[in-house]
Amino acid sequence: MIDVTGFWSDVRGLGALAIESARLLPPAFLLAFAAMPAAALLCRSPTAAAIALLTGLLALFALRIEAGPVYAWGMVAIAGLSGLLAVILAFSVRRAKRDARLAVSEARTARQELDAVREKLEREIHWRQAGEKLAERKPAAVS
């Protein structure tokens, strides 16, 4: 069996580490990390928000390495761009779903119009055939 108690304590430790890292960062970093999950939630995509949040957490952990400001801003840029990509994908999925709903609605309308035209055509064919049968009988009855 898997020992989940040890796992849970590791998760709590990582959470504490992330909070400690976030406290040491300037507000501009925190704003950059929070922007993408917020944008994803505005798109109503919890998956994109989770992706953006996870990449932000990974960047927070990577910022624990003391490699200088260029490295730190690079990590923020990578996390921000991956979050932005998740938001763009969520937006495009939402647009595709809307387009699919519109296409289904238009197909339903076209199907109703087709059924109406088919019904009219069947009546027209019925009356033409009836007229042809009547025309065939009249010359025989006249002679």
C-alpha positions in Angstrom: 0.0 0.0 0.0 1.0 3.6 -0.5 1.8 5.6 2.6 -0.3 8.8 2.1 0.5 10.3 5.5 4.1 10.9 4.3 2.9 12.3 1.0 0.5 14.7 2.7 3.3 16.1 4.9 5.5 16.6 1.8 2.6 18.5 0.1 2.2 20.7 3.2 6.0 21.3 3.2 5.9 22.3 -0.4 3.0 24.6 0.2 4.9 26.3 3.1 7.9 26.6 0.9 5.8 28.2 -1.9 4.3 30.7 0.6 7.8 31.5 2.0 9.1 32.1 -1.5 6.1 34.3 -2.4 6.7 36.4 0.7 10.2 37.2 -0.3 9.3 38.3 -3.9 8.6 41.9 -5.0 4.9 42.7 -5.7 5.6 42.8 -9.5 6.5 39.1 -9.4 3.4 38.2 -7.5 1.2 40.2 -9.8 2.8 38.5 -12.8 2.2 35.1 -11.2 -1.4 35.9 -10.3 -2.4 37.5 -13.6 -2.7 34.3 -15.7 -4.8 32.2 -13.3 -7.1 35.2 -12.9 -7.4 35.6 -16.6 -8.1 31.8 -17.0 -10.8 32.1 -14.4 -12.3 35.0 -16.3 -12.5 32.7 -19.3 -14.3 30.2 -17.0 -11.7 27.6 -17.5 -10.6 25.8 -14.3 -8.2 23.6 -16.3 -6.4 26.6 -17.7 -6.4 28.2 -14.2 -4.8 25.1 -12.7 -2.2 24.9 -15.5 -1.3 28.6 -14.9 -1.2 28.1 -11.1 1.0 25.0 -11.4 3.5 26.8 -13.7 3.5 29.7 -11.4 4.3 27.4 -8.5 7.1 25.8 -10.5 8.5 29.2 -11.2 8.3 30.0 -7.4 10.3 26.9 -6.6 12.8 27.7 -9.4 13.2 31.2 -7.9 14.6 29.6 -4.7 17.9 29.1 -6.7 20.0 32.2 -6.3 21.1 32.8 -9.8 20.4 36.5 -10.3 17.7 38.8 -11.6 17.9 37.7 -15.2 17.2 34.1 -14.2 14.3 35.3 -11.9 12.7 37.4 -14.6 13.2 34.6 -17.1 11.3 32.2 -14.8 8.5 34.8 -14.4 8.4 35.2 -18.2 8.2 31.4 -18.8 5.5 31.0 -16.2 3.6 33.9 -17.6 3.8 32.7 -21.2 2.7 29.2 -20.3 -0.2 30.6 -18.4 -1.0 32.9 -21.3 -0.9 29.9 -23.6 -3.3 28.0 -21.3 -5.7 31.0 -21.3 -5.5 31.3 -25.1 -6.3 27.6 -25.5 -9.2 27.9 -23.0 -10.5 30.9 -25.0 -10.2 29.0 -28.3 -12.0 25.9 -26.8 -14.8 28.1 -25.6 -15.1 29.8 -29.0 -15.1 26.3 -30.7 -17.9 25.1 -28.4 -19.9 28.2 -29.2 -19.4 27.7 -32.9 -20.4 24.1 -32.6 -23.6 25.1 -30.8 -24.4 27.6 -33.5 -23.7 25.0 -36.2 -26.0 22.5 -34.5 -28.7 25.2 -34.3 -28.2 26.1 -38.0 -28.3 22.4 -39.0 -31.5 22.0 -37.1 -33.1 25.0 -38.9 -31.8 23.7 -42.2 -33.3 20.2 -41.4 -36.7 21.8 -40.7 -36.6 23.8 -43.9 -35.6 20.6 -45.8 -38.5 18.7 -44.3 -40.9 21.5 -45.2 -39.6 21.6 -48.8 -39.7 17.8 -49.0 -43.3 17.8 -47.9 -44.2 20.4 -50.5 -42.4 18.4 -53.2 -44.2 15.2 -52.2 -47.6 17.0 -52.5 -46.5 18.5 -55.9 -45.5 15.0 -57.2 -48.7 13.5 -55.9 -50.9 16.1 -57.7 -48.8 15.9 -60.9 -49.1 12.1 -61.0 -52.8 12.5 -60.4 -53.1 15.0 -63.2 -51.2 12.7 -65.6 -53.5 9.8 -64.7 -56.5 12.0 -65.3 -55.0 13.2 -68.6 -54.5 9.6 -69.7 -58.1 8.7 -68.9 -59.7 11.7 -70.7 -58.6 10.9 -74.2 -59.7 7.3 -73.8 -63.1 8.5 -72.5 -63.5 11.1 -75.3 -62.9 8.7 -78.2 
